[in-house]
Amino acid sequence: MVIIDKILENVNRVVVGKEDVSKLILTAMLAEGHVLIEDVPGVGKTTFANAFAKTFDCKFSRIQFTPDTMPGDVTGSSVYNFETHEFEYVPGAIMGNIILADEINRTSPKTQASMLEAMEERQVTVDGKKHLLPEPFIVIATQNPIAQRGTYYLPESQLDRFMFRLSIGYPEVNQSIAIVRNHLEGRTVKTMENLIDCAQWSELIHQADKVFINDELIGYAAMCIEETRKHDKVMLGASPRALISWVRAAKSYAFIEGRDYCIPDDLKNLAGKVLCHRLILKQTTGNQAEVAERVVAEILGKVKVPVGK
């Protein structure tokens, strides 16, 4: 599809050598899922979010999370109007289409919890009154997995609300040269084009949602989810929300690939990104992410892939 190619080309012109990550973020955006980008400082986490926000001409809001960020800064608050003698809702930073939750693990659990309702129900409740968020809506959050001083772990309930957890990784030498050249020649986020508005974004979401996935493939995904709950290294397996996210992501991925139907590889290619961060392992030492990846790989190798007639 031409517009899909243009979106990816626009982002990849600024974020060099990470075409696979661009594709996954776009997959989430068309599946109405949130993304957690977890990686070391300086590899382009924030740049990715800004690049997509610039490409999509929609309301963009950045929340720079710090220890003193309050829930009201996120959701908004009620302020007394002395002229009308009534309390009025003043929107918080969450009232946007694309939300960059930068360094989300540097704020308190109380403030982190203020994101839960918005991420799941697309609304916030302030002083007992519900306020709907604009549509479409996506949170792109970043966090640094190395420096743990002054950070708080994201609770399981919040991790489960992210469709994908992604890692960017360091660029190769030739990619590093291209990145520097981009900056020297002024090819940055500021010079990017606005390609698509909210109405067009909503239409792409609608088209991706129409992609066909048969019951056999959904059953395959459900059996894989069930195996995460039985695995001897897993204390808490993936939730029904994980299954829904996985299926929706597969439909969006197939749409980006130019198909109106899903194949097993759509699910398999996304399994690690959807499932690993949702598994609570029995092991408490070592690299948890690597263990979770091995568990998912074992499950994919164990569950029989359905063969079409």
Number of C-alpha atoms within 10 A of each C-alpha: 10 7 12 16 11 14 21 18 14 20 26 19 18 23 25 18 19 18 14 11 17 21 20 21 25 20 25 25 26 27 25 22 24 25 27 25 26 19 19 18 14 10 15 19 26 20 16 24 26 22 24 24 21 23 20 21 19 20 18 20 19 19 18 14 21 17 14 11 17 17 19 17 18 22 23 20 18 15 11 13 11 8 6 8 8 11 12 12 16 15 19 17 19 31 24 21 21 28 23 27 24 22 20 24 24 24 22 21 16 11 22 22 15 19 21 17 15 22 20 14 10 19 19 25 15 16 9 7 9 10 17 12 18 15 18 19 24 24 27 27 24 25 22 18 14 10 10 11 7 11 19 15 15 18 12 13 11 16 19 23 22 27 29 31 22 20 16 18 14 15 16 11 9 10 15 14 12 18 19 12 12 16 12 10 8 12 16 16 21 11 10 16 15 16 14 16 13 17 13 14 18 17 12 20 20 14 15 25 18 14 18 15 18 11 9 14 20 18 13 18 24 17 16 22 22 17 21 26 17 12 16 11 17 19 14 16 21 22 17 13 12 22 20 15 24 28 22 24 29 29 29 33 26 23 25 20 14 12 16 17 17 21 18 18 12 20 24 17 12 17 22 22 22 24 27 24 22 26 26 19 20 12 12 8 7 8 9 17 14 11 17 22 18 14 23 24 14 14 18 20 11 11 13 11 16 13 9 9 3
